[in-house]
Amino acid sequence: MNSVKTSTSGTFPAQVDLDEASAEDGQEEFKSLTKEEAQALRSRLPQLSPWRVVAAQAAAGLVMTVLCWLVITGRGAVWSALYGAATVVVPTALLARGMTRMNRLPEVKANVAAFNFMFWEFLKIGVSVAMLAAAVLVVPDLSWPALLVTMIVCMKMNWLALLWQGRVTTNRS
């Protein structure tokens, strides 16, 4: 019998029975899904393609580059914004490539999938840092504000894509 000792101060009893508490709350015990139930659940829940996120980031980067061209009209700011978008989009595309390649395998163990994700995520971070360090050498007349603002806008597209996916999912049901 599971029990937890609690202090006698306040309104809590000295000993709480977890089995009775969960039965009173109407909570059921954890039940593992069978392979067929898991496949049926996956088919009902649409998955967000990582390539959609990459496309959304690229589109946001192009919009920011055009805005820099219209507002600032300096070549340095335009190239900086374009490079800032590339600093987010290229590593995200590497991650998407690595993760979608793994999905093609028939059965992948959880520890292999976790290692695969960590490997590609660390590679993504490393490429991003390397691209930022190289920005001074690659971009003529570098404008850090244009580069960083574009990077932030592109990174926020991850959340927007997730919110959009949730909205589409609720409209389908």
Backbone as CSV, one residue per row, in Angstrom:
resi,resn,N_x,N_y,N_z,CA_x,CA_y,CA_z,C_x,C_y,C_z
1,MET,0.847,-1.167,0.000,0.000,0.000,0.000,0.893,1.232,0.000
2,ASN,0.670,2.156,-0.947,1.444,3.379,-1.024,0.892,4.401,-0.061
3,SER,1.760,4.989,0.700,1.310,6.053,1.589,2.391,7.098,1.694
4,VAL,1.982,8.299,2.006,2.891,9.418,2.120,2.646,10.068,3.465
5,LYS,3.715,10.327,4.187,3.592,11.024,5.461,3.599,12.521,5.190
6,THR,2.684,13.216,5.779,2.629,14.668,5.653,2.576,15.259,7.041
7,SER,2.847,16.535,7.121,2.810,17.188,8.422,1.368,17.312,8.898
8,THR,1.221,17.417,10.213,-0.122,17.511,10.780,-0.600,18.948,10.861
9,SER,0.227,19.904,10.420,-0.207,21.295,10.457,-1.190,21.565,9.331
10,GLY,-2.083,22.493,9.523,-3.057,22.844,8.499,-4.179,21.835,8.453
11,THR,-4.750,21.642,7.278,-5.903,20.771,7.138,-5.553,19.394,6.611
12,PHE,-4.257,19.109,6.375,-3.859,17.821,5.827,-3.813,16.766,6.927
13,PRO,-4.249,15.554,6.652,-4.139,14.483,7.646,-2.687,14.043,7.789
14,ALA,-2.391,13.329,8.861,-1.030,12.896,9.132,-0.558,11.881,8.098
15,GLN,-1.448,11.063,7.553,-1.061,10.060,6.575,-2.112,10.024,5.471
16,VAL,-1.664,10.028,4.203,-2.569,10.007,3.065,-2.337,8.715,2.301
17,ASP,-3.370,8.002,1.994,-3.274,6.778,1.217,-3.417,7.144,-0.263
18,LEU,-2.341,6.939,-1.038,-2.350,7.343,-2.447,-3.327,6.521,-3.268
19,ASP,-3.464,5.226,-2.986,-4.392,4.399,-3.743,-5.824,4.871,-3.535
20,GLU,-6.165,5.190,-2.296,-7.517,5.672,-2.009,-7.736,7.050,-2.616
21,ALA,-6.703,7.909,-2.561,-6.829,9.259,-3.108,-7.056,9.209,-4.610
22,SER,-6.328,8.339,-5.304,-6.513,8.257,-6.752,-7.862,7.640,-7.095
23,ALA,-8.338,6.716,-6.278,-9.652,6.126,-6.523,-10.750,7.148,-6.284
24,GLU,-10.548,8.009,-5.295,-11.542,9.048,-5.018,-11.579,10.081,-6.135
25,ASP,-10.425,10.385,-6.713,-10.362,11.377,-7.795,-10.873,10.825,-9.108
26,GLY,-11.127,9.550,-9.182,-11.600,8.950,-10.422,-10.483,8.685,-11.415
27,GLN,-9.226,8.709,-10.959,-8.098,8.473,-11.844,-7.936,6.979,-12.066
28,GLU,-7.648,6.618,-13.289,-7.413,5.223,-13.629,-5.920,4.959,-13.604
29,GLU,-5.574,3.705,-13.493,-4.173,3.335,-13.531,-3.647,3.496,-14.954
30,PHE,-2.318,3.637,-15.074,-1.659,3.784,-16.361,-1.802,2.502,-17.174
31,LYS,-2.175,2.650,-18.425,-2.339,1.499,-19.304,-1.464,1.702,-20.536
32,SER,-0.631,0.737,-20.836,0.222,0.804,-22.021,-0.626,0.504,-23.259
33,LEU,-0.281,1.187,-24.345,-0.978,0.950,-25.606,-0.365,-0.233,-26.331
34,THR,-1.193,-0.957,-27.022,-0.682,-2.007,-27.891,-0.124,-1.356,-29.152
35,LYS,0.565,-2.138,-29.969,1.142,-1.600,-31.203,0.059,-1.054,-32.120
36,GLU,-1.059,-1.763,-32.218,-2.162,-1.331,-33.081,-2.806,-0.048,-32.551
37,GLU,-2.976,0.038,-31.227,-3.568,1.246,-30.633,-2.653,2.451,-30.839
38,ALA,-1.346,2.244,-30.710,-0.394,3.334,-30.915,-0.409,3.805,-32.370
39,GLN,-0.479,2.861,-33.314,-0.534,3.239,-34.733,-1.827,3.982,-35.055
40,ALA,-2.943,3.558,-34.457,-4.218,4.248,-34.675,-4.168,5.657,-34.109
41,LEU,-3.533,5.818,-32.959,-3.404,7.151,-32.358,-2.539,8.054,-33.222
42,ARG,-1.416,7.517,-33.733,-0.550,8.310,-34.610,-1.259,8.733,-35.899
43,SER,-2.112,7.862,-36.426,-2.802,8.196,-37.676,-3.861,9.276,-37.453
44,ARG,-4.425,9.335,-36.251,-5.432,10.367,-35.949,-4.804,11.724,-35.685
45,LEU,-3.571,11.739,-35.163,-2.906,12.989,-34.822,-1.965,13.405,-35.940
46,PRO,-2.256,14.492,-36.621,-1.365,14.926,-37.701,-0.042,15.423,-37.131
47,GLN,1.039,15.125,-37.825,2.357,15.545,-37.381,2.822,16.737,-38.198
48,LEU,3.525,17.637,-37.532,4.077,18.800,-38.194,5.374,18.406,-38.884
49,SER,5.448,18.630,-40.167,6.652,18.306,-40.919,7.756,19.300,-40.561
50,PRO,8.970,18.810,-40.299,10.061,19.745,-40.016,10.401,20.605,-41.222
51,TRP,10.074,20.120,-42.404,10.351,20.918,-43.601,9.411,22.117,-43.707
52,ARG,8.222,22.004,-43.119,7.328,23.167,-43.062,7.918,24.258,-42.188
53,VAL,8.551,23.851,-41.103,9.200,24.821,-40.218,10.362,25.486,-40.936
54,VAL,11.150,24.692,-41.660,12.266,25.255,-42.426,11.746,26.250,-43.464
55,ALA,10.676,25.888,-44.158,10.095,26.791,-45.159,9.558,28.069,-44.509
56,ALA,8.927,27.941,-43.355,8.407,29.118,-42.655,9.550,30.026,-42.210
57,GLN,10.644,29.425,-41.733,11.797,30.227,-41.345,12.417,30.938,-42.542
58,ALA,12.515,30.239,-43.662,13.079,30.853,-44.868,12.197,31.998,-45.361
59,ALA,10.887,31.801,-45.327,9.973,32.863,-45.751,10.082,34.080,-44.834
60,ALA,10.174,33.841,-43.536,10.325,34.955,-42.589,11.641,35.688,-42.823
61,GLY,12.693,34.924,-43.119,13.981,35.549,-43.409,13.943,36.407,-44.653
62,LEU,13.253,35.931,-45.688,13.130,36.735,-46.909,12.304,37.995,-46.670
63,VAL,11.241,37.871,-45.875,10.422,39.053,-45.541,11.262,40.071,-44.780
64,MET,12.043,39.608,-43.816,12.899,40.526,-43.054,13.964,41.170,-43.944
65,THR,14.492,40.400,-44.899,15.487,40.960,-45.823,14.865,42.055,-46.684
66,VAL,13.663,41.823,-47.174,12.966,42.838,-47.981,12.659,44.076,-47.124
67,LEU,12.242,43.853,-45.885,11.980,44.991,-44.992,13.246,45.801,-44.752
68,CYS,14.374,45.135,-44.563,15.641,45.859,-44.396,15.987,46.635,-45.657
69,TRP,15.723,46.046,-46.802,16.015,46.718,-48.061,15.138,47.959,-48.222
70,LEU,13.848,47.865,-47.836,12.934,48.995,-47.970,13.164,50.078,-46.922
71,VAL,13.429,49.667,-45.691,13.524,50.627,-44.590,14.926,51.209,-44.456
72,ILE,15.935,50.368,-44.476,17.300,50.827,-44.212,18.010,51.221,-45.500
73,THR,17.729,50.576,-46.571,18.309,50.805,-47.902,19.835,50.735,-47.936
74,GLY,20.414,50.075,-46.971,21.864,49.865,-47.006,22.161,48.433,-47.393
75,ARG,23.162,48.276,-48.265,23.508,46.929,-48.698,23.985,46.071,-47.536
76,GLY,24.700,46.669,-46.593,25.214,45.915,-45.452,24.089,45.320,-44.618
77,ALA,23.023,46.101,-44.399,21.888,45.616,-43.605,21.145,44.503,-44.342
78,VAL,21.018,44.642,-45.655,20.316,43.627,-46.442,21.093,42.314,-46.410
79,TRP,22.412,42.369,-46.640,23.219,41.155,-46.600,23.264,40.565,-45.194
80,SER,23.273,41.436,-44.189,23.279,40.961,-42.803,21.981,40.227,-42.471
81,ALA,20.856,40.783,-42.916,19.564,40.132,-42.669,19.493,38.791,-43.393
82,LEU,19.976,38.745,-44.628,19.972,37.497,-45.383,20.875,36.452,-44.723
83,TYR,22.037,36.890,-44.243,22.944,35.962,-43.562,22.361,35.517,-42.219
84,GLY,21.655,36.413,-41.531,20.990,36.039,-40.283,19.936,34.974,-40.507
85,ALA,19.192,35.102,-41.600,18.206,34.070,-41.940,18.900,32.749,-42.251
86,ALA,19.988,32.801,-42.984,20.729,31.578,-43.321,21.311,30.926,-42.066
87,THR,21.689,31.743,-41.074,22.241,31.217,-39.831,21.219,30.393,-39.064
88,VAL,19.948,30.639,-39.285,18.893,29.850,-38.642,18.404,28.737,-39.564
89,VAL,18.203,29.042,-40.831,17.574,28.092,-41.761,18.491,26.923,-42.107
90,VAL,19.748,27.171,-42.384,20.665,26.092,-42.792,20.828,25.045,-41.679
91,PRO,21.108,25.444,-40.424,21.204,24.415,-39.372,19.878,23.691,-39.112
92,THR,18.760,24.398,-39.216,17.465,23.742,-39.032,17.216,22.737,-40.153
93,ALA,17.643,23.053,-41.356,17.507,22.110,-42.469,18.381,20.872,-42.236
94,LEU,19.568,21.054,-41.661,20.414,19.903,-41.317,19.720,19.007,-40.290
95,LEU,19.139,19.620,-39.271,18.414,18.858,-38.256,17.230,18.116,-38.882
96,ALA,16.476,18.795,-39.711,15.318,18.172,-40.358,15.756,17.003,-41.234
97,ARG,16.838,17.175,-41.951,17.360,16.101,-42.800,17.751,14.885,-41.966
98,GLY,18.453,15.135,-40.886,18.881,14.032,-40.029,17.722,13.315,-39.373
99,MET,16.724,14.064,-38.930,15.587,13.454,-38.239,14.663,12.729,-39.215
100,THR,14.454,13.260,-40.404,13.574,12.577,-41.357,14.238,11.336,-41.935
101,ARG,15.562,11.324,-42.032,16.264,10.124,-42.467,16.069,8.996,-41.474
102,MET,16.036,9.343,-40.198,15.864,8.334,-39.148,14.452,7.751,-39.182
103,ASN,13.476,8.552,-39.582,12.085,8.088,-39.615,11.838,7.034,-40.687
104,ARG,12.729,6.921,-41.654,12.544,5.945,-42.727,12.835,4.518,-42.276
105,LEU,13.583,4.375,-41.184,13.913,3.042,-40.701,12.671,2.385,-40.128
106,PRO,12.512,1.068,-40.315,11.274,0.400,-39.893,11.022,0.505,-38.392
107,GLU,11.977,0.138,-37.575,11.791,0.227,-36.131,13.060,0.771,-35.522
108,VAL,12.905,1.820,-34.736,14.041,2.453,-34.092,13.810,2.398,-32.592
109,LYS,14.821,1.954,-31.869,14.705,1.913,-30.419,14.745,3.329,-29.865
110,ALA,14.158,3.506,-28.706,14.038,4.831,-28.100,15.406,5.448,-27.816
111,ASN,16.348,4.647,-27.339,17.666,5.214,-27.028,18.410,5.634,-28.293
112,VAL,18.225,4.912,-29.383,18.855,5.285,-30.658,18.226,6.571,-31.189
113,ALA,16.916,6.686,-31.086,16.229,7.900,-31.540,16.658,9.101,-30.708
114,ALA,16.797,8.928,-29.397,17.232,10.027,-28.529,18.659,10.447,-28.871
115,PHE,19.550,9.478,-29.076,20.920,9.804,-29.459,20.951,10.517,-30.802
116,ASN,20.162,10.038,-31.754,20.099,10.652,-33.070,19.655,12.103,-32.970
117,PHE,18.613,12.343,-32.182,18.130,13.717,-32.016,19.212,14.600,-31.378
118,MET,19.853,14.088,-30.332,20.888,14.891,-29.661,22.057,15.181,-30.594
119,PHE,22.462,14.190,-31.382,23.554,14.397,-32.321,23.229,15.511,-33.304
120,TRP,22.050,15.441,-33.934,21.687,16.443,-34.929,21.436,17.804,-34.289
121,GLU,20.925,17.818,-33.068,20.708,19.103,-32.383,22.049,19.761,-32.041
122,PHE,23.018,18.977,-31.560,24.347,19.535,-31.284,25.022,19.998,-32.570
123,LEU,24.857,19.261,-33.646,25.396,19.679,-34.932,24.756,20.997,-35.372
124,LYS,23.461,21.115,-35.181,22.742,22.352,-35.524,23.302,23.536,-34.737
125,ILE,23.495,23.362,-33.447,24.029,24.434,-32.607,25.441,24.793,-33.039
126,GLY,26.261,23.772,-33.302,27.635,24.022,-33.733,27.710,24.785,-35.047
127,VAL,26.883,24.400,-35.999,26.873,25.103,-37.294,26.396,26.545,-37.107
128,SER,25.399,26.752,-36.263,24.905,28.116,-36.002,25.998,28.989,-35.397
129,VAL,26.700,28.456,-34.405,27.773,29.218,-33.755,28.896,29.507,-34.749
130,ALA,29.257,28.519,-35.559,30.310,28.716,-36.565,29.900,29.778,-37.586
131,MET,28.648,29.750,-37.998,28.182,30.749,-38.964,28.175,32.150,-38.348
132,LEU,27.790,32.248,-37.085,27.833,33.556,-36.413,29.262,34.066,-36.286
133,ALA,30.188,33.175,-35.952,31.591,33.577,-35.834,32.153,33.998,-37.189
134,ALA,31.708,33.367,-38.249,32.201,33.693,-39.591,31.513,34.911,-40.189
135,ALA,30.471,35.408,-39.563,29.712,36.536,-40.126,30.596,37.752,-40.366
136,VAL,31.533,38.004,-39.483,32.419,39.170,-39.619,33.256,39.060,-40.887
137,LEU,33.637,37.853,-41.239,34.476,37.652,-42.427,33.664,37.540,-43.714
138,VAL,32.441,37.030,-43.613,31.653,36.715,-44.805,30.814,37.893,-45.286
139,VAL,30.224,38.648,-44.364,29.267,39.696,-44.729,29.970,41.050,-44.800
140,PRO,29.954,41.681,-45.985,30.536,43.023,-46.076,29.629,44.047,-45.382
141,ASP,30.226,45.006,-44.692,29.491,46.049,-43.963,28.442,45.424,-43.039
142,LEU,28.894,44.523,-42.184,28.002,43.769,-41.303,27.206,44.694,-40.382
143,SER,25.902,44.467,-40.322,25.006,45.180,-39.408,24.472,44.157,-38.407
144,TRP,25.046,44.163,-37.194,24.631,43.198,-36.180,23.159,43.313,-35.829
145,PRO,22.597,44.519,-35.696,21.157,44.586,-35.372,20.288,43.908,-36.435
146,ALA,20.574,44.134,-37.706,19.783,43.506,-38.770,19.944,41.986,-38.733
147,LEU,21.170,41.516,-38.528,21.424,40.082,-38.478,20.696,39.442,-37.295
148,LEU,20.817,40.029,-36.111,20.235,39.437,-34.911,18.711,39.503,-34.901
149,VAL,18.146,40.623,-35.363,16.679,40.725,-35.405,16.104,39.707,-36.385
150,THR,16.765,39.534,-37.522,16.304,38.539,-38.491,16.413,37.136,-37.916
151,MET,17.497,36.860,-37.194,17.646,35.547,-36.563,16.518,35.294,-35.560
152,ILE,16.195,36.294,-34.760,15.137,36.135,-33.753,13.794,35.871,-34.424
153,VAL,13.496,36.639,-35.456,12.222,36.443,-36.164,12.158,35.040,-36.768
154,CYS,13.255,34.588,-37.362,13.270,33.239,-37.962,13.109,32.160,-36.897
155,MET,13.760,32.336,-35.749,13.642,31.338,-34.686,12.229,31.295,-34.113
156,LYS,11.551,32.416,-34.077,10.188,32.454,-33.550,9.193,31.756,-34.476
157,MET,9.596,31.484,-35.688,8.714,30.769,-36.608,8.440,29.343,-36.142
158,ASN,9.332,28.764,-35.326,9.068,27.440,-34.758,7.771,27.462,-33.963
159,TRP,7.630,28.448,-33.091,6.433,28.560,-32.254,5.212,28.873,-33.100
160,LEU,5.372,29.732,-34.078,4.239,30.072,-34.932,3.762,28.851,-35.714
161,ALA,4.695,28.044,-36.200,4.320,26.826,-36.931,3.586,25.851,-36.014
162,LEU,4.036,25.736,-34.764,3.344,24.864,-33.816,1.949,25.382,-33.501
163,LEU,1.827,26.687,-33.302,0.506,27.266,-33.045,-0.410,27.088,-34.250
164,TRP,0.124,27.284,-35.442,-0.663,27.123,-36.657,-1.109,25.677,-36.809
165,GLN,-0.206,24.735,-36.502,-0.557,23.317,-36.594,-1.674,22.987,-35.619
166,GLY,-1.609,23.504,-34.400,-2.664,23.274,-33.425,-3.985,23.848,-33.883
167,ARG,-3.950,24.993,-34.518,-5.169,25.627,-35.020,-5.777,24.802,-36.139
168,VAL,-4.937,24.301,-37.035,-5.436,23.468,-38.128,-6.021,22.181,-37.578
169,THR,-5.368,21.611,-36.565,-5.852,20.357,-35.964,-7.208,20.547,-35.346
170,THR,-7.426,21.658,-34.628,-8.725,21.871,-33.987,-9.810,22.132,-35.012
171,ASN,-9.454,22.714,-36.162,-10.458,22.972,-37.194,-10.869,21.680,-37.874
172,ARG,-9.992,20.679,-37.927,-10.310,19.413,-38.590,-11.265,18.566,-37.775
173,SER,-11.211,18.686,-36.476,-12.030,17.809,-35.650,-13.429,18.309,-35.480
